[in-house]
Amino acid sequence: MKSTGSKVFTAKADADLLLVNKAIEAAETRNTVLVGDDTDLLVLLLHHLLPIENKIYFAPQSKKNAKGRVWDIK
């Protein structure tokens, strides 16, 4: 992934907190969407989010035949 220009991060333990922190960090400069299928991500976003200018959204990974939902965390 690094060779394609993607940013790559490695978590020493559970990656949920790393994902949330990176999403919050990105939201400081632009609107951001965190896509995942883990409810823990939503809870961590709600807990760790500080007041920011840009929007941050949580979008659960779509399941077959399920309506896609996106939540504005603010």
N, C-alpha and C positions, 0 to 999 in steps of 0.2 A: 504494500500500500504506500510506503514511503516513496517508492520509485514513481508513483503516479502523482505525487505532490500532496497526498493526504497527510494530515497530522495524525500521528500515532502515539498513543499513551499506553502505559502498562501499569496495571494495578497490582500492588503486592498482596492485596487481600480481595475482599468483595469489590467488584467494579462498580456497583450501584452508586456509591458516594462519589467516585471519580467522575462518572458520567454526569451526575447532577452538578457537581462543581464546575465542570467544563461547560455545561450548558448555561449556567448562570454567568460564568466568565464571558462567554460569547454574547450573551444578552446585554452586556454592558455597552456593546458597540453596535448591535444590530438585533432586529427581531429574530427569535430563535425558536425552533421546534425540537423537542426531545421526543423521539419515537422509541417506544419499547413496549414489551408485553408484561412488565413486572410492576405490580401495584406499589412496591417499595419505592420505585422511582417517583411516582406521584407524591407519596407521603414525604419523601426527602425533599422534593422541590418545594412543597408547601412549607416545610419546616425551615429550610435554609435560605429561602429567597429574601433578599433585602430590597428596599425600594430602589427601582431602576427606571430609567426613561423608556426603554424599549420593552416590547412585549415578549413574553416567554410562554410557549404553549406546550402542552403534553398531548401527544397523539398515541394512543395504544395501537400496537401493530394490528392491522386488519386481519380478521379471521374470514374464512370463506363464508359467503352469504350473510355477513354481518355488516350493519351500517357503520361506516367510519365515523368516529367522534374525535373532536379536538377540543381541549379545554384551555381557556385562557387562565393562566395561573394567578395573574393579578386579581 
